[in-house]
Amino acid sequence: MFIPEKIKGFNKLANADKELFKRFCTRFYNAWEYPEDHAPVKVQRADGYLKITLNDGDWLHVLGNGDWY
């Protein structure tokens, strides 16, 4: 399981965004057979979403309802 508090940028998030990111981590981890291949390495607030950068170089938009794309 990913430890959200250890992800770069987590401590700079507002409390609501921290909770959103924690929920995202749980759902995202459970969506993969090998989640470590897609682990988040950075999180930051952007316009209307959280931007999650993954260790494979991709990044995701995470919306307020927890959906990502």
C-alpha positions as CSV (number, residue, x, y, z in Angstrom):
1,M,0.0,0.0,0.0
2,F,1.2,3.5,-0.7
3,I,1.8,5.7,2.3
4,P,0.2,9.1,1.3
5,E,2.0,11.1,4.0
6,K,5.4,10.1,2.4
7,I,4.5,11.4,-1.1
8,K,6.3,14.6,-2.1
9,G,3.9,17.6,-1.8
10,F,1.4,15.9,0.6
11,N,2.2,18.2,3.5
12,K,1.5,21.3,1.4
13,L,-2.1,20.2,0.7
14,A,-5.1,21.5,2.5
15,N,-6.8,19.0,4.8
16,A,-9.6,18.2,2.4
17,D,-7.1,17.5,-0.4
18,K,-5.1,15.3,2.0
19,E,-8.2,13.2,2.6
20,L,-9.0,13.1,-1.1
21,F,-5.5,11.9,-1.8
22,K,-5.7,9.2,0.8
23,R,-8.9,7.9,-0.7
24,F,-7.4,8.0,-4.1
25,C,-4.3,6.0,-3.0
26,T,-6.5,3.3,-1.6
27,R,-8.7,3.0,-4.7
28,F,-5.7,3.4,-7.1
29,Y,-3.7,0.7,-5.3
30,N,-6.6,-1.7,-5.5
31,A,-7.1,-1.1,-9.2
32,W,-3.7,-2.6,-10.2
33,E,-2.3,-6.1,-10.2
34,Y,1.2,-4.7,-9.6
35,P,0.5,-1.2,-8.1
36,E,4.2,-0.6,-7.3
37,D,4.8,-0.2,-11.0
38,H,2.5,2.9,-10.9
39,A,3.2,4.4,-7.5
40,P,2.6,8.1,-6.9
41,V,5.7,10.1,-6.3
42,K,4.3,13.7,-6.2
43,V,1.0,15.4,-5.5
44,Q,0.0,19.0,-6.0
45,R,-3.1,21.1,-6.2
46,A,-4.0,22.4,-9.7
47,D,-7.0,24.3,-11.0
48,G,-9.9,22.1,-9.9
49,Y,-8.1,18.9,-9.4
50,L,-5.1,17.2,-7.8
51,K,-2.2,16.4,-10.1
52,I,-0.6,13.1,-9.2
53,T,2.7,12.3,-10.8
54,L,3.5,8.5,-11.0
55,N,6.9,6.8,-10.9
56,D,6.4,5.6,-14.5
57,G,6.4,9.2,-15.7
58,D,2.6,9.5,-16.3
59,W,0.4,11.8,-14.3
60,L,-3.3,11.9,-13.4
61,H,-6.0,14.4,-12.7
62,V,-7.9,13.5,-9.5
63,L,-11.3,15.2,-9.2
64,G,-13.0,16.1,-6.0
65,N,-15.3,13.1,-6.2
66,G,-12.2,10.8,-6.3
67,D,-12.4,9.9,-10.0
68,W,-9.2,10.1,-12.0
69,Y,-8.2,10.2,-15.6
